[in-house]
Amino acid sequence: MPAQKLKIHFIGIGGIGVSALAQYYLSKGHKVSGSDLVSSEITEALKEKGVKLFIGRHKAENLPKRVDMVIYSPAVSTDNPELKEAKKKETKYLSYPEALGELTKKYFTIAVSGTHGKSTTTAMIGLLLVKAGLDPTVIIGTKLKEFGDTNCRVGKSRYLVIEADEYMASFLNYWPKIIVLPSIEKDHLDYYKNLNNILKSFKEYIFHLPKDGTLVKNNDDKNIRKIIYTGNTCVYSLKQPEAKKLKKILKIPGEHNISNALAALTVARILKIPDRISFKALSEYKGSWRRFEEKKIKIRRNENSSRCVNLISDYGHHPTEIKVTLKAAREKYPEKKIWCVYQPHQYQRTYYLFADFVKAFKQALRPTQGKPQMDKIIITDIYDVAGREEKNIKKKVSSQKLVKAVKKNKVIYLPKEKILDYLKKNLSNFDILIIMGAGDIYTIANYLTEKH
């Protein structure tokens, strides 16, 4: 007897995780609708696939008259009119982590967790399983060209690979067979308050593993070393011989990506995937959307003049991510002039990690062997995340305060609307331009000009 086809409505469908789950249910033949405050390339792609979308203010009437399930983003508030309408109708409603958690119970789930490296490591593992013929389902927090430029691949096997977010302890909804931990650091302090609480949540999460489950952990990370797990544990480290081989074959730069590849290789070995398949797959990995994503472009100054620039778009929004990305850029382009345009993500993160951001930018501008990592840094206004900000925090922090605290003449503040003109006037031929942040700063690249 065929499975029942459901009508499922997603609130906050433009989110990178929620949109992936929407695609999963759509591929299974369910009827999907959804709403979000603003349109984006993600919502437009969903629309093209047949999802009925409501863009703008959330309204109760956006819910279909008959709906079997409502799935909502963790950023959605309890007074959201669509969510309230679902409760009024006594419709089954689940948060995105709860809905994904239900799937993890049905599959052999491999969950990648931690502060940094989740998306890249999830992508690598997913592609390794594909190359090995294991036909996994993959739900990831970025888009992959290998998956048709989407953040979801639906396979036919028992394997599910997911990016397991720690925000608001979302991962406590998941029940994986393998947990991968690339890093643990201070983040989301509006929720966790301190590192000790973060470690407590990770410890609780790890004990979701069954008796025959496995923890794959990065032994180079000091905070991960604090977590003791008495079950099956596989450790990886940059000190392993494979690290040198991976450095030679990886197309994406940076020591952090060698570490991510080691994590993927460790999972492959647990699943008995031959090394020859793993190394070939990793050597072919070209990176994912907004993870050190490179392309050559022409920036037009006027009708008769243009500049060839190498553009790097990156999602980094934590001080450590900034440090490793800018370091990787300088290592790849030792003689080039490198610019960074950075958009802080959330007032809360900027406030709680303010000193770490200052340190990261100071380090990037400090000369090393006669040349700094960055020649110029432009910091624009903080990206305000709807539903995830404390009003009193907004008065305490700003991009201007961040620039002032860095105290370097090579870092400046510019409002977003003035960045394009500034770049057009000041960039030179063959400069490297990094557009960085988890908000909407990446759209600047769309306006600069055509591809080279």
N, C-alpha and C positions, 0 to 999 in steps of 0.2 A: 504494500500500500504506500503510495507516494507521501512524502512529508507535507504537512500542512503549510501553505503559503501565507505569510503574515503581512500585515500592514504595520510598518515601523516608522516612527517619527523621531528625528534627531534634533535636539535643541543645542545650538552651538556647533552645527555640522561642519563649519569651516575650520575647526581645530584640526591639527595634524593627526592626532590620535582618533578622534571621533570620526573624521572623514574616512579613515582607513577601515574602521568597523562598518561604516555605512556601505562601503564598497564590498566588504565581505558578504553582508546580508543581501546586497543587490545581486551579487554573483550566484547566490544560492536560490535566486528566483523570487525573493520577497519583494513587496512593493515598498519603496523607500521615499520618504519626504523629509524635509528638514528646514531649519531656519537659522539665520545668523544676522548679526547687526550690520555687517558690511560684506560686500561682494569681494571676491579674491580669485586668483587663478585656480585655487583649490575648489571653490564653489562652482566656478565656471566649468571645470572639468567634470564635476558631479552632474551638473545640468546636462552636459552633452551625453552623459551615460544614461539619462532618463530619470534622474532624481527630480522630484517636484520641490522647488525651492521658494522660500519666503525670505526676502532680504529687507532689513530695516527693523523697525521697532517690533519686539516680540508681542504677539497678540494671541488671545485664547482661540480665536477663530482660525489660526494657522493649523491647529490640529485637525486631521481628517475626522469626518463625522463618526466613522468607525475605525478605530485604531487598536491594534492588539498589544503594542508595546511602545513605550517612550524611553529613549536613551538620551541622557543629557550630559553635557560637559561639566567637569568639576568646577569650572568658573561660573556656572549658572547659579544665581542666588535662589534662595528658598521662596522668594516672593515673585519669581518669574511667572507671568500670567499663563504661559503654556504649560509649565510644570504644575501650577495650581489647578489648571483645567484637567490635567491628567489625573490628579488626585481626586478631584471632584467626580470625575467619571468612573473612578475606581479602576482605572487602566493600570496595568502592570508598568511600573516605571523603575528604571535602574540608572545609576550613574555610569559613565563610561568605564571606570575601573570595575564596577560590579558586573557589567555586561561582559567585559573581557575576561573577568574571573570565571564566569560560567563556561566560557570556551576552553579555558586552561584545564578544566576538569575532564573535558571530552577528548583532549589530544595528549600526545607525548610532548609536553611543552618545555621549550628551552627559553628561559627568560634572562635578558641582559639588563642589569641594574647598575646604579651608581651615579655619581655626580657628573662625570665626563666619559665620553667614549661610547655611550650607549648606542647611538644611531649607527656609527661606523662599524662597531663590533657586530651589531644585529645584522647589518647589511652583509658583512663578510660571511657570517655564519649561514645566513639564508642562501647566499650564492654558492657556498661550498656544498650545501645539501642539494641544491639544484644540479650542480655539476656532477655530483656523485649519483644522480638519478633517484634521490629520495623524495622528490616532488613535494616540498614543504609548503605549508601556508605561512606567510610572513606578514606581520603587522609592525610597521616601523614608523619612527618619527621624522622621516624625510622621504624624498622621492628618489627612486632609482630608475635609471634608463633601462636597465636590464629587466625591470618589471613593467615596462611600457610607460615610463615616466610617472609612476604612481607610488604611493606609500603602502600598497597592499598587493600581495600575490596570493591567490587562492589555489592550493594544490589539492591532490586527491589522496595523499598519504596520511598517516597518523601523526605526522610531525607538525608542530606549530612553533614558530620562532617569533618572540615578541620583545619589544622594547618596554621594560617595566619601570615606570616612572616612580620616583620616591616622593613626589609632591603630595602633601597631605596624607602620606603613608599609603598611597594608592596601591602599592605592590602587596599590601597585606590582603588584598582580594584575590591574589593569584596563587595557583597551586602547581608549580612546575616540577619537572623531573630533573632538570639541570638548571642551576642558577649560576650566572656568570657575573663576576664583580670586577670591573676594570679599575674603579676608583671610588673612594668615599672622602668627601670634603664638606666643609661648612657651606650650606646653601639653604634656601627656603627658611630662613631664620624667623620670618614672621609666623611660621607654623611650629618649627622645632625648638626655637629659642637658643639652643646651644648644640655643640657637637656631641655631647654625651647623649642627648635625646635622639639624635640622628643614629648613633651607633646602637642604641636600644631598639629602635625600629628595625634596623637591618638585622639584628640578632633574632628578633621575633620572626621576621620574614624568612630567614634561612631555615628556621625550624618548620616551615611549611613543606620542606622536602620530605618525601617518603623515605622509608628505610633503605630502599635501593636507589635513592636519588644521589646526585653528585653536586658538590660546590666547586666551581672553578674560580680561583681567586688570584689576583695580582699580588705577588709577594714583594713587589717593589713599593707598594703603597703602605705607608706606616699605619694608617687608620684601619685598613683591611687586616693587617697583621694583628690588631687588637681583638679581632673577632675569632673566637675559638669555636670550631665546629667538630664534633666527635665522629660524625658520619664520614662518608666517602668524600675526600677532598683532593683535587688536582691543582697544583700550584704552577704558575708560570712566571718568568722573570726575564728581564732584558739580559741577564747574565747567561742565559741558555745559548748554546751554539747556534740554534736556529735563528737567533736574532740577527746575526751577521748576514746570513743568507737572505733573510727577509729584507734587510736594508738594501741589498743589491737589486732585488727583483720588484719591490713595491713601486708603483707609479706615484703614490701620494706621499708627500714629504713629512718629516717630523718623527722624532723618537716615540711620541705618543701613539702614532699609527703603527709603528713596529710592535708596540705593546698590545694594541688592539688586534693585530694580526696573530700574535702569539696566543691570545685568548681564543680566537676562532680556530686556530690549529689544534689547540688542546681539546676543544669540543669535538672536532672532526675525529681525533684519535679515540675519544671515548665512544664514538659511534662507529668505529672501525673503518673509517674512510681512509684509503691509502694516501700516504704523503704525496705521491706523485700527482694525484688529483688536487690535493689541497694547495700545494705550492703553485701549480699551474693556475688554479682559480684565483689565488691571491695576487699572482703576477699580472693577471688580466683586469683586476679591479681598478676602475678609473675614478672612484669616488662617487659621492652622491650630492644631491641638491644642497647647495649652501654649506658644504663641508670642504673648505679650500677648493671651491669649484672655480676653475680657470677658463678664461676665454680671451681671445684677442679682439679688441674693438678699435674703432676709429672715433675719436672725439672731435666734433666739428666746432671750431672757434667761430667761423663764419662761412659763407658760401664758397670761399676760395681757399680756406685753410683748415687743416685737420691734423690731429696727432694720433699716432698709433700707440696704444696703451695695453698692457696686459692686466686684465681685471680679475681679481680674486674675490669671490663672494663667500662669506663665511658666517655661520650661525653663532659663533662664539659670543657669550654674554656673561661669563663668569671670569673673575680675575685670572684664574689658572688657565682657562681656555684662551684668553687674550695672550698670555705669556707664551704658551706653547705654539700658538698659531703665528705670532709675529716672529718668534725665533725660527720657526720652520721656513718662513718667507725669506728671512735674511740668509739662512743656510742655502736655500735654493737659488737665490739671486744675490750673491755676495757683492757684486759691483754696481748694482742698479740703485736708482733713487726710488725709495719705497714710501708711499703715502698710505695712511690709514684713516678712513672715515668711520667713526664709531658712534652707534646709537645705544646708550644705556637701556637696559630692559627692566622695567619696573622700578618705581620709587623705593619700594621696600628693599629689594636686593641692593640697589645703589646705596641706600642708607646703612643697612646692616653690614655691608662689606666695603664701605667707603675707603677705609685705610688700605685694604687689599687692592682696590682699583688704583688708588694713587701710587702704590708701590709698583704695580704692574706697568703703568705708563711711564713712571720714572725710569724703571729698568729698561724699557723699550727705547728710551731716548738717551740712555747713558752710553757713551762711546766704548766699544769693545774692540781692541786691536785697531784702533783708529777710526772705527765707523760704528754708528748706532744702528740698532735694529730698524728703527723708523727714522726717516728724514723729516716727516711732518705728520702730525696727528690732528685731525679735526673731530671734535666731540660736539654732537648735536643734542637736541632736547631729549629728555627721558621718555621712552615709549610707555604710555599709560595703558596697563592691561585691565580692561573692563572686568569688574567683579573681583579683582584680586589686589586691590590697593586699600591701605588705611589712610583716611583723609588727613589725619594729623601728621602723617609722615611727609606728605607732599610739601608742607611748609618748611620742612627741616633740611631738604636736600635738593640740589639742582645741578645741571651740567656746568653752569658757570662756577659754582663752588668747587666742583671737581677739577676744572681747569685751573682755577686759582690755587688749589692745594698742590697740584703737580709742580707748579712754579718753574716751568720750562718755556723758553720762548718759541719752541717748535711745536707746542700744543696750543690750539686756539679753539674758541667756541664759535659755532655758526648755527643759526636757525636752519632748519631743513630746507626751506625755500630758497636760501641763498647759496647752498652748497654747489649746485650745478654750475652757476655762473663763475664761482670761485675756481672750480676745477678746470673749466674751459679756458680760463685766463692764465692759469698757473702751471698746469701739467705740461711736461715736455715729451718729445718723442721717446718711446720705449721705457717710460716710467712704469712702475708697478703700483697699481691702485687696489687697496684692500677695502672692501665695503663690509663692515662687520656689525652684527647685532641680530637679535632674535625677533625684532619687531618688523616694521615695514620699510626699513632703510634700504633693503635690497631693491626696492622699486626705482631707486635713483639710477641703477644700472640700466634699467629699461629706457630711461629718458636720455641717457648720455648720447647714444647714437646707434648706428647699425653695427652689425658684426663686421670684423675685418676680413 
